[in-house]
Structure formats: structure tokens, C-alpha cells
Amino acid sequence: MKIAWFTPLSEKSAIGRASTYIVRELAKSAEVELWHFERGPLHPVTEAKLVFAPSADLSRLASFDLVVYNFGNHLPFHGEIFDVSRQHPGLVVLHDFVMHHFFAALYLEVRRDPSAYLAEMEHWYGVAGRAAGKRSVEGRPVWETDEVVDFPLLERCTEGALGVIAHSEYLLAAVRRSYSGPTRKINLPYELPSGRSAAGRASLGVPNEQLLVLTIGHVNPNKRVHATLEALPDGMHFVVAGPSEPSYQKRLDEIVADRGLTSRVHFLGRVSDDVLHTCLAASDICVNLRWPAIEGASASVIEEMLYSKPVIVSDVGFYRELPDDCVIKVDRSQESAGIARAFKRLKVWDERQLLGDRAREYAAATFRADAYARDLVRFGWDVRNAQPLMDLINRMGDELRRMKVSSDMAMVDTVSVTVNELFCE
């Protein structure tokens, strides 16, 4: 199989890092070209041919058996990939459930076309979508509220795709609500770097006799850092490694001051990979909360599990699908009490050790690049085999639209049932 793999390759992109693992394994049995738009610094790739997409001949894509587009909710990394996917349909790997931030930035900041944004919202979500879009244009962004999960705009990414891969059952179900083509859930792969040395918890300002609680990644209200601060018990230090939204950081600083936690809470901001490794190696407990659940999966929680860390997670989305004996799940409706109970349980060394060992074993066996590559190739052939049927369905859809047939007419059900009986198992 000949595969063109479109991905961000910036060393700041977790999706780019995962792509290097996948492409390495794909290259063992397929001819792979990795197409990217960044000039550097990049994740290292040696197993596949690198193609700098802006200077490449896009007509070459017609010669590939499979063209794969990786989509995440960050316009600078995925904007050009989205543009190419509109010209050359392929297999979409969807990394996030909520893609609203991507399209809001595209329409409102880059194209400066609020009417296109409103039209998109109305197209997918009707009157409620247009109303939410209008509020956003007027300065009350829906993407800054929990309501954003009602308007994820992932439909725009999957529209016209030959097939879609999701990394959780949670995201797969969301995709299938609007996309009728081939879909598959494949577990996101992740690997720990080798050859790094940890500086130790002293470099983080944490005494050896106290437990170190860690949260990593971009710090925003969705990560529930405020809830962790409010539940932090005596005898624990809390380190937060990742850049913060200024307004949210102000709120966190106020909680720290009000609770007298200044000496036990450390906001590190954006850190290097070496400092992040030190944080993960030194930590006793990791906290990886989410509300709402806007991701398709979580590389950070997989990484924490691979480090043999006991992890406290929200009982939502991808996190809910993790085995109950590998993480501690916190019910959203009882968040504060749930975090407090989890901390109490994890004060016991045996509990931390047992949970961390189970987490590592599960993550190492489940989130594997070789399994991902194998399943992707199999799904790729399924997608190719299904293409004649998909083309037929698209042609029938165009004809029904030409006939001004609406979705609530009996004819639609008749056509659907007939196609299913003739061509589907």
C-alpha cells in the first residue's frame, strides 16, 4: 500500500509525535510519505520520505492508495491540512471531539467572514446554532463555555471523507451521528522517550517527605485545576506544568492566596521536555481532569500511565473508557468530594504502587504503534473496497436533492432500505 500521511510535524505538536510512531510502523509494510507544512523545529523522522507540502505537486496524491489527514483543534497546525482535504478527499483521523475553536479561528480571525461562520453554525445545528454563533460574534464566545459540546463542528471535518478514524468510542459515537461512511476506533499510540535523566524533585522545590501531585498540559478551566487546588490536602505539593490562560491563571492565583497554599503550589508555565520528564518521574500522583470532554483521547493521561503513575481522571469521554482498576474516576456531579476521596486513598503507598503498576501494564499493552499501523492498513483497504458504494450513495443523494426530496419523506427510507438490502451485510 502507498500512503500519504498529512500531519503537523512541529515538535510542539503531540499529534505530530504520535504520527512519528505510526509512520515508523507503517513503513515496515507500506510505502509512506509524510506530508507536512512546518519548516521546523520538527519531530525527527527517518523511516518515511518527508514531503514539504507547500512546494509539492498535489496532483501526485491521485497516485496513492490511501491519503490520510490528521485533524486537531488547533488552526496553526491543521489549517493547511484541512484545505488540502477539501481538494483531495481521503481518510480522516479525528483527534478532537470539539473542533469549534478551529473553525471559529478560521472564519473569524483568518478569513474575517462572520457570515460564513454563522452559515456554518446554522447549517449543522439549525436555529440554535445560528443563535449561538451570533452570541459568539457579539463577544460572548460559545467556545469559552461548556455549551461548546453542543456545537462541536466536527461534522465539517468528516464531511466528504472516505472514512474516519477515532481514538475512543466516545468520539466514534459522535462521528456516527452525522457521518454515514466507514468508521473505525483505533487506540491512540504513545511511547516514552528514552535516554532522558530526571533532575529530581528538589529541582521543583518539593521536599522529599511530602507527596507531589502533578497536572500537565495547557492550563484552562476545562482542566479543572481550580477544583484540584480546592481539594488539595495538607502534606501534598501541587505542580502544574504548562502554559496558562491569563484570566484563568488570575483565578488560580486567588485560590492559592485564599487557601494559604503559596509554599505548596508551583505553576511552572511552559516547560522543556527534560523538565516535563523530571516532573513525571518525580510525581506521586497525577491529576488529569476534564469538563467538558472535548478531546477524542488524551496523550497526557496515557503518558502518565506509562510512567506508572496513579491518575485521577474525570468520569467522562475517553477517560470513562479506561479500566476502573487502572485509574481513579471522579464523578462530575460530586467533583470536589471525589477528588478529596481520591487523595485520601492515594496517601497510602501500597495503593499508589498497585494502581500505577496496573496503569502501566494496561497502557503498554493497549496504546501501541504497531497495533495502530496494522489496524489502519486493514481499515484503509476496507475504505477502498467501500468506495464504489459510497460513490453510488452520494450520486443518489445528489439526485434526491435535485428532486427536492426532504429528509422526512418516505422515499428517503425506501431508498435507504433498498441500498442496505442490495449491498450491505
C-alpha distance (Angstrom), angle and dihedral (degrees) to the residues before:
residue distance angle dihedral
M1 . . .
K2 3.80 . .
I3 3.82 111.9 .
A4 3.82 133.4 -171.3
W5 3.81 107.9 -159.9
F6 3.83 115.8 -162.6
T7 3.80 113.6 -162.2
P8 3.78 142.2 140.5
L9 3.79 106.1 -100.1
S10 3.80 100.4 -172.6
E11 3.79 111.7 131.3
K12 3.82 86.2 -124.3
S13 3.81 91.8 62.8
A14 3.82 119.0 93.3
I15 3.81 87.6 -166.6
G16 3.79 88.3 55.8
R17 3.79 90.3 51.6
A18 3.80 91.9 51.3
S19 3.81 89.5 47.8
T20 3.81 90.8 58.6
Y21 3.81 90.1 56.9
I22 3.80 92.9 47.4
V23 3.80 96.0 45.0
R24 3.81 90.4 48.8
E25 3.81 89.4 58.7
L26 3.81 95.5 39.3
A27 3.80 89.7 54.2
K28 3.81 90.0 62.9
S29 3.80 91.5 70.3
A30 3.81 106.7 12.2
E31 3.78 141.0 47.8
V32 3.80 104.5 -107.4
E33 3.79 133.2 -172.1
L34 3.80 117.6 -172.3
W35 3.82 110.4 -147.2
H36 3.82 117.8 -161.3
F37 3.81 140.2 163.6
E38 3.83 102.9 -149.7
R39 3.79 124.3 93.9
G40 3.79 95.7 -155.5
P41 2.93 174.4 90.5
L42 3.80 86.4 -34.0
H43 3.76 139.8 179.3
P44 3.82 107.7 -97.6
V45 3.80 116.6 -102.9
T46 3.80 124.1 179.5
E47 3.80 105.0 155.1
A48 3.82 99.7 65.2
K49 3.78 136.5 45.2
L50 3.82 110.5 -98.9
V51 3.80 116.7 -137.2
F52 3.80 120.6 -167.5
A53 3.79 96.7 -142.5
P54 3.85 100.7 -153.8
S55 3.81 91.1 62.3
A56 3.83 96.5 37.9
D57 3.79 128.6 101.7
L58 3.80 103.1 -110.6
S59 3.80 91.2 -161.9
R60 3.82 86.0 74.5
L61 3.80 88.7 73.5
A62 3.80 89.2 78.5
S63 3.81 88.8 69.1
F64 3.83 94.5 60.7
D65 3.78 124.7 95.2
L66 3.80 89.9 -144.3
V67 3.80 133.4 17.0
V68 3.82 112.6 -165.2
Y69 3.82 124.5 -163.4
N70 3.82 121.1 -164.6
F71 3.81 112.4 -151.0
G72 3.80 126.4 -167.3
N73 3.80 133.2 163.6
H74 3.83 97.4 -98.1
L75 3.79 115.8 94.3
P76 3.84 98.7 -158.3
F77 3.82 90.5 58.2
H78 3.80 99.6 38.8
G79 3.81 108.5 24.8
E80 3.80 97.6 96.0
I81 3.81 90.9 41.9
F82 3.80 89.1 56.1
D83 3.82 91.2 50.2
V84 3.82 92.3 53.2
S85 3.82 91.4 47.0
R86 3.82 89.2 59.3
Q87 3.82 90.0 57.6
H88 3.82 98.9 39.7
P89 3.83 113.2 28.9
G90 3.78 115.4 -145.0
L91 3.77 145.0 145.0
V92 3.82 113.3 -45.1
V93 3.79 122.2 -146.4
L94 3.80 103.5 -161.3
H95 3.80 113.1 -158.4
D96 3.82 99.7 176.8
F97 3.78 135.2 46.7
V98 3.81 94.2 -153.3
M99 3.81 112.0 54.9
H100 3.80 93.8 162.8
H101 3.81 95.4 108.7
F102 3.81 89.5 55.1
F103 3.80 94.8 53.9
A104 3.80 95.0 38.7
A105 3.80 88.5 56.1
L106 3.81 91.5 44.3
Y107 3.80 96.6 50.8
L108 3.80 101.9 30.7
E109 3.81 103.7 34.1
V110 3.79 107.6 24.4
R111 3.79 103.6 30.0
R112 3.84 94.6 24.4
D113 3.78 89.4 -145.1
P114 3.82 110.8 135.7
S115 3.81 91.1 170.8
A116 3.82 90.4 61.3
Y117 3.81 90.0 50.1
L118 3.81 91.4 50.2
A119 3.80 91.1 46.8
E120 3.80 90.6 51.6
M121 3.79 92.0 50.4
E122 3.81 92.1 47.9
H123 3.80 92.9 46.0
W124 3.80 93.7 56.8
Y125 3.81 102.5 29.4
G126 3.79 106.9 23.2
V127 3.79 123.1 -144.1
A128 3.83 93.2 -15.1
G129 3.80 90.1 53.4
R130 3.76 94.0 50.8
A131 3.80 91.2 47.6
A132 3.81 91.1 51.2
G133 3.79 90.2 47.0
K134 3.79 91.3 50.4
R135 3.81 90.6 52.2
S136 3.80 88.7 51.8
V137 3.80 93.2 50.6
E138 3.80 89.2 49.1
G139 3.79 92.1 57.0
R140 3.80 104.3 -87.9
P141 3.81 100.4 101.9
V142 3.77 113.6 -154.3
W143 3.81 88.6 -153.4
E144 3.79 89.2 68.1
T145 3.81 91.6 58.9
D146 3.79 136.9 66.9
E147 3.81 86.5 -111.3
V148 3.81 89.6 78.0
V149 3.82 90.9 87.4
D150 3.81 87.3 68.6
F151 3.82 89.7 58.8
P152 3.82 105.4 35.1
L153 3.84 96.3 151.4
L154 3.81 90.3 -149.4
E155 3.81 85.3 130.7
R156 3.80 89.4 75.3
C157 3.80 90.7 58.4
T158 3.79 96.0 49.7
E159 3.81 95.4 41.7
G160 3.81 107.9 115.9
A161 3.81 94.1 3.0
L162 3.80 117.5 145.8
G163 3.81 88.9 -139.3
V164 3.81 139.8 -17.8
I165 3.80 131.9 -133.6
A166 3.81 120.4 -160.6
H167 3.81 128.0 -175.3
S168 3.81 98.0 -140.0
E169 3.78 139.6 33.7
Y170 3.81 86.3 -120.7
L171 3.80 92.6 62.0
L172 3.79 93.5 37.6
A173 3.81 90.5 58.2
A174 3.81 90.2 50.5
V175 3.81 91.4 50.2
R176 3.80 92.7 50.2
R177 3.79 91.9 54.9
S178 3.80 89.6 73.5
Y179 3.82 106.9 12.2
S180 3.80 121.9 71.5
G181 3.80 100.0 -177.6
P182 3.83 128.9 96.0
T183 3.81 114.3 -53.1
R184 3.78 134.9 -179.5
K185 3.79 137.3 -178.6
I186 3.82 113.1 -137.2
N187 3.81 122.1 174.3
L188 3.80 114.8 -110.0
P189 3.83 110.4 -113.4
Y190 3.79 123.8 -132.4
E191 3.78 134.7 173.5
L192 3.79 134.9 -171.5
P193 3.81 118.3 -119.3
S194 3.77 117.5 -110.9
G195 3.77 129.6 -137.6
R196 3.81 98.5 31.3
S197 3.79 121.4 131.6
A198 3.80 123.5 -149.5
A199 3.80 120.6 -130.8
G200 3.82 93.7 -147.6
R201 3.77 133.9 -116.7
A202 3.79 93.0 -75.9
S203 3.82 87.6 72.4
L204 3.81 87.3 59.5
G205 3.80 94.3 51.0
V206 3.81 93.6 -111.6
P207 3.83 120.1 136.1
N208 3.81 116.2 -126.7
E209 3.81 92.9 -125.1
Q210 3.82 94.4 59.2
L211 3.79 128.4 72.8
L212 3.78 117.8 -108.6
V213 3.83 117.3 -138.2
L214 3.81 115.8 -165.6
T215 3.80 137.3 -163.5
I216 3.82 119.9 -179.8
G217 3.79 135.1 -169.7
H218 3.79 137.0 43.3
V219 3.80 109.2 -18.3
N220 3.80 113.9 -131.7
P221 3.83 135.9 132.0
N222 3.81 90.1 -87.4
K223 3.84 88.9 67.8
R224 3.85 92.1 59.0
V225 3.81 93.8 -137.7
H226 3.80 88.8 151.4
A227 3.81 90.0 59.5
T228 3.81 90.6 52.1
L229 3.81 91.2 50.1
E230 3.79 91.9 50.5
A231 3.83 91.3 51.5
L232 3.82 98.0 40.9
P233 3.83 107.8 126.9
D234 3.79 129.2 -149.2
G235 3.78 114.8 -81.5
M236 3.80 95.8 38.9
H237 3.79 131.8 100.7
F238 3.79 119.4 -153.5
V239 3.81 122.2 -147.8
V240 3.81 120.8 -171.7
A241 3.81 114.1 -165.6
G242 3.78 114.2 -169.6
P243 3.82 143.0 65.0
S244 3.81 116.7 -71.9
E245 3.77 134.9 -143.5
P246 3.85 104.0 -114.3
S247 3.81 96.4 -128.2
Y248 3.79 92.4 47.5
Q249 3.80 91.9 45.7
K250 3.80 88.8 55.2
R251 3.80 89.3 54.4
L252 3.81 91.4 49.1
D253 3.80 92.4 48.8
E254 3.80 89.4 53.7
I255 3.81 91.6 52.8
V256 3.81 90.7 49.0
A257 3.80 91.2 51.0
D258 3.81 94.7 44.8
R259 3.80 92.7 50.0
G260 3.80 94.8 42.7
L261 3.81 92.7 -120.0
T262 3.79 98.9 136.0
S263 3.81 94.3 115.9
R264 3.82 93.7 45.8
V265 3.82 103.5 43.6
H266 3.80 123.1 71.0
F267 3.81 123.6 -173.3
L268 3.80 106.1 -164.5
G269 3.81 99.4 178.6
R270 3.79 117.6 -153.1
V271 3.81 109.8 -5.3
S272 3.79 136.7 -168.6
D273 3.79 121.4 -105.4
D274 3.81 89.2 -105.0
V275 3.81 93.1 54.6
L276 3.80 90.3 45.4
H277 3.80 89.2 52.7
T278 3.80 89.4 51.1
C279 3.81 90.4 51.1
L280 3.78 93.6 49.9
A281 3.78 95.0 43.5
A282 3.82 92.7 48.6
S283 3.81 98.4 42.8
D284 3.79 123.3 105.3
I285 3.82 97.4 -167.6
C286 3.80 132.0 19.4
V287 3.79 123.5 -153.5
N288 3.82 116.9 -156.2
L289 3.80 107.4 170.1
R290 3.82 127.1 166.1
W291 3.76 136.3 -173.7
P292 2.88 120.4 -167.1
A293 3.82 101.1 21.2
I294 3.80 103.6 -128.3
E295 3.82 100.6 156.0
G296 3.78 129.1 85.6
A297 3.80 91.0 -141.0
S298 3.81 137.2 -20.1
A299 3.78 123.2 -112.2
S300 3.80 89.3 -176.2
V301 3.81 95.2 59.2
I302 3.82 90.8 45.5
E303 3.79 89.0 51.2
E304 3.80 91.6 50.1
M305 3.80 91.0 50.0
L306 3.81 90.9 50.0
Y307 3.81 87.2 54.5
S308 3.83 87.2 58.7
K309 3.79 92.4 -114.2
P310 3.80 125.6 151.9
V311 3.80 104.8 -120.8
I312 3.80 130.2 -157.2
V313 3.81 110.2 -150.2
S314 3.79 138.5 173.5
D315 3.78 114.8 -101.7
V316 3.82 93.2 -120.1
G317 3.80 140.2 98.5
F318 3.80 117.6 -19.8
Y319 3.81 91.3 -4.3
R320 3.80 91.4 61.4
E321 3.82 88.6 59.7
L322 3.81 93.2 60.8
P323 3.82 113.7 100.1
D324 3.80 114.4 -91.2
D325 3.81 91.7 -127.7
C326 3.83 93.2 55.5
V327 3.82 101.7 53.5
I328 3.81 137.9 17.3
K329 3.80 110.9 -113.6
V330 3.78 122.5 -150.7
D331 3.80 120.3 -153.1
R332 3.79 111.2 -128.2
S333 3.82 91.7 -138.1
Q334 3.83 90.9 57.9
E335 3.78 99.6 30.4
S336 3.81 101.1 144.4
A337 3.79 94.5 44.5
G338 3.80 91.0 43.9
I339 3.80 93.7 53.0
A340 3.81 90.7 47.3
R341 3.83 91.4 51.3
A342 3.79 90.6 48.3
F343 3.81 92.1 51.8
K344 3.80 90.8 48.6
R345 3.79 91.3 51.7
L346 3.80 93.6 46.6
K347 3.79 94.3 51.8
V348 3.83 83.9 82.6
W349 3.81 111.3 85.8
D350 3.81 94.3 -146.3
E351 3.79 91.0 55.0
R352 3.81 91.9 51.3
Q353 3.79 92.1 46.8
L354 3.80 95.3 48.1
L355 3.79 94.9 46.0
G356 3.80 92.8 45.3
D357 3.81 92.8 50.4
R358 3.79 92.1 50.2
A359 3.79 90.8 47.2
R360 3.80 92.8 52.6
E361 3.81 93.7 47.5
Y362 3.79 92.7 49.5
A363 3.81 95.4 44.8
A364 3.81 93.7 46.5
A365 3.80 91.4 51.4
T366 3.81 97.0 41.7
F367 3.80 111.8 36.4
R368 3.81 98.6 55.6
A369 3.79 128.3 151.1
D370 3.82 94.1 -148.0
A371 3.80 91.5 55.2
Y372 3.81 90.2 46.1
A373 3.81 92.7 52.6
R374 3.80 92.2 47.2
D375 3.81 93.7 49.8
L376 3.80 92.9 43.7
V377 3.82 92.8 54.3
R378 3.81 91.2 48.7
F379 3.79 90.7 49.0
G380 3.81 90.1 46.2
W381 3.80 90.7 59.4
D382 3.82 90.0 46.5
V383 3.81 89.3 53.2
R384 3.80 92.1 50.3
N385 3.80 91.5 48.3
A386 3.81 91.0 49.6
Q387 3.80 94.0 49.8
P388 3.84 97.6 91.7
L389 3.81 89.5 53.7
M390 3.80 92.0 46.7
D391 3.81 90.1 50.3
L392 3.82 89.5 51.3
I393 3.82 91.9 50.1
N394 3.80 91.3 48.4
R395 3.82 91.1 50.7
M396 3.80 91.0 49.5
G397 3.79 90.0 48.5
D398 3.80 90.8 52.2
E399 3.81 90.2 49.7
L400 3.81 92.7 48.9
R401 3.80 90.1 50.6
R402 3.84 89.3 49.4
M403 3.80 87.6 53.3
K404 3.84 88.5 50.9
V405 3.81 91.6 -119.4
S406 3.83 111.1 165.7
S407 3.79 124.5 -147.3
D408 3.82 93.4 -108.4
M409 3.81 94.6 59.4
A410 3.81 120.3 108.0
M411 3.81 90.4 -125.5
V412 3.79 90.7 70.5
D413 3.82 91.6 57.7
T414 3.81 91.0 45.9
V415 3.81 92.8 52.8
S416 3.81 91.9 44.9
V417 3.80 93.8 50.9
T418 3.80 92.3 46.0
V419 3.81 93.6 50.8
N420 3.79 90.4 46.9
E421 3.83 92.3 51.1
L422 3.80 93.6 46.6
F423 3.79 101.9 42.7
C424 3.82 112.5 13.4
E425 3.76 131.9 74.6
